[in-house]
Amino acid sequence: MDSAQLDNQEMKSALTCSDEELEQAKFKLYKKLKQDKVRLDFRASSTLE
């Protein structure tokens, strides 16, 4: 969402959601991205050994 350079108002109008729903969606997205990064790092390190 940050990389798209959209502010919260633009996202809310495009997605028709409330402030709370938008914050929950952003939290879930960042959590998922962090989890995926950890998995990829682990997979990369385990294939090198």
Backbone torsions as a table, in degrees:
resi	resn	phi	psi	omega
1	MET	NA	-40.5	178.3
2	ASP	-68.9	-37.4	-179.1
3	SER	-68.4	-21.7	176.5
4	ALA	-78.6	-9.8	179.5
5	GLN	56.0	43.6	175.0
6	LEU	-108.6	140.6	176.6
7	ASP	-86.7	171.3	-175.7
8	ASN	-60.3	-36.1	-179.1
9	GLN	-64.2	-42.4	178.9
10	GLU	-64.6	-41.7	-179.9
11	MET	-67.6	-41.5	179.8
12	LYS	-62.1	-41.2	-179.3
13	SER	-70.2	-35.5	179.4
14	ALA	-72.1	-34.5	-176.1
15	LEU	-100.0	-6.3	-176.2
16	THR	46.8	63.5	177.8
17	CYS	-134.6	166.3	-179.8
18	SER	-85.6	172.9	177.1
19	ASP	-58.6	-44.7	-177.7
20	GLU	-65.3	-43.6	179.2
21	GLU	-63.8	-38.4	179.0
22	LEU	-65.6	-43.8	178.8
23	GLU	-64.1	-39.8	177.5
24	GLN	-64.4	-41.5	179.4
25	ALA	-64.9	-42.1	178.6
26	LYS	-64.0	-41.7	179.0
27	PHE	-61.5	-46.2	-179.9
28	LYS	-63.7	-39.7	179.9
29	LEU	-64.9	-48.1	-179.7
30	TYR	-64.3	-37.2	177.7
31	LYS	-63.4	-43.8	179.5
32	LYS	-65.1	-43.4	179.1
33	LEU	-62.1	-42.1	179.0
34	LYS	-64.8	-42.0	178.8
35	GLN	-62.7	-43.7	178.7
36	ASP	-63.4	-39.0	179.5
37	LYS	-63.8	-42.9	178.4
38	VAL	-62.8	-43.0	179.6
39	ARG	-63.2	-43.1	179.4
40	LEU	-65.0	-42.0	177.3
41	ASP	-61.4	-42.4	178.9
42	PHE	-65.0	-44.7	-179.2
43	ARG	-62.7	-40.9	179.9
44	ALA	-65.4	-41.6	-178.7
45	SER	-72.0	-30.8	-178.3
46	SER	-77.9	-24.1	178.7
47	THR	-81.5	-19.6	179.9
48	LEU	-78.7	-22.4	-176.3
49	GLU	-79.9	NA	NA
